[in-house]
Amino acid sequence: MRSILTLSNPIPNPPTTSPSHHHPMAANCLPPAAALSGGIAIRRLPATTARPSSIAFHPLSSSASLKCLRLSHQKRSKIHVSSGNFGAVVTTKCFASDPEQLKSAREDIKDLLKTTFCHPIMVRLGWHDAGTYNKNIEEWPQRGGANGSLRFDVEQKHAANAGLVNALKLLQPIKDKYAGVTYADLFQLASATAVEDAGGPKIPMKYGRVDVTGPEQCPEEGRLPDAGPPSPADHLRDVFYRMGLTDKDIVALSGAHTLGRSRPERSGWGKPETKYTKDGPGAPGGQSWTVKWLRFDNSYFKDIKEKRDEDLLVLPTDAALFEDPSFKVFAEKYAVDEKAFFDDYAEAHAKLSNLGAKFDPPEGLSINDEPPPVAAAQEKFVAAKYSSGKD
Ligand code: HEM
């Protein structure tokens, strides 16, 4: 027999502003039925002139998505379950994003990557949302960081963000489909998925980032690095130390330039086109750091060290990685040891993606299906003991 769940609270009025200006809590309250994979289909009661006082649910299989029904302004509310002749009371638990919707969004991002080859700009988007973090400011969101503020025009207009509106346009349909995923999570999800899809390391990500609510919460311009400052190594340290990152993080993260291109009409850096970029894929043009600029590997370090190909870009801040004695230790290592680069990159990328973020729940959410690393290592050990030795 099918159960009917009835909310005891009225649902909030439908939002009247554009999606990018929703209150984050309201945005995640009632995900569209289509987005609740294997969860609960929501049927709104027929529209009346008054606000509806109840809403009917038809549980289809599991109650997992109940966790993420947010009723209003983060209030924990009760859902009365009337199923046949007994009634139970379930307390909803609301997080910033819904894990099931995050997983579905990840699949949609993979499809987007396949058709548009937008890996590089997604990585840049995630980095520019997170990279405004200032560890010397305690308050959220004044401290900046991965909080979705980059969706607002005022921040997209910062010179460092030229062109990132294109990444936002690509992601907006996915955001519209999954109301239970915050912008802050979506940007970081897109970035980590892009790195992995391009052949890079698996990044130990967590989710549940809360979004800022309005453009007045955007950081001021000037927190991201310049590519050609008077003293590149000092400048990199000023900017990345402010984020609480280390020399190793700076060098590893710079390795993300293994992906993508620089375009003179956006950043002012790079050639309009080269033999490696004139045919795309994706929009043609720009100058890449590497030959295979849609493949995540350690070729960035090899190429910027050699500086032999005029068609490959080396920004002053890239060159600094082989000039500064402390950076050089890591850059030399990554040029010859891809595994070392991948390990350090994955760790630094995860750190970057968490900067300044306010997580709900505070410990974050995992959307990985595989067991945590410790359990996996134990499993491998046991399997190796009894296997034929091929593993
Ligand atoms: C170290 C300081 C950094 C500087 C000065 C810098 C500078 C730049 C510049 C000038 C561009 C070209 C943008 C354009 O014209 O479209 C660019 C692109 C890019 N940056 Fe960085 N970047 C830095 C660090 C990072 C980090 C930490 C990441 C990621 C972890 C990153 C990821 C990317 C990617 C993937 C692109 C290519 C975007 C595309 O092809 O659309 N960068 N960066």
Residues whose N, C-alpha, C, O or C-beta is under 5 A from the ligand:
A	BS01	HEM	P120 I121 V123 R124 W127 A162 G163 P225 D226 A227 L253 S254 A256 H257 L259 G260 R261 S262 R263 R266 S267 W269 T317
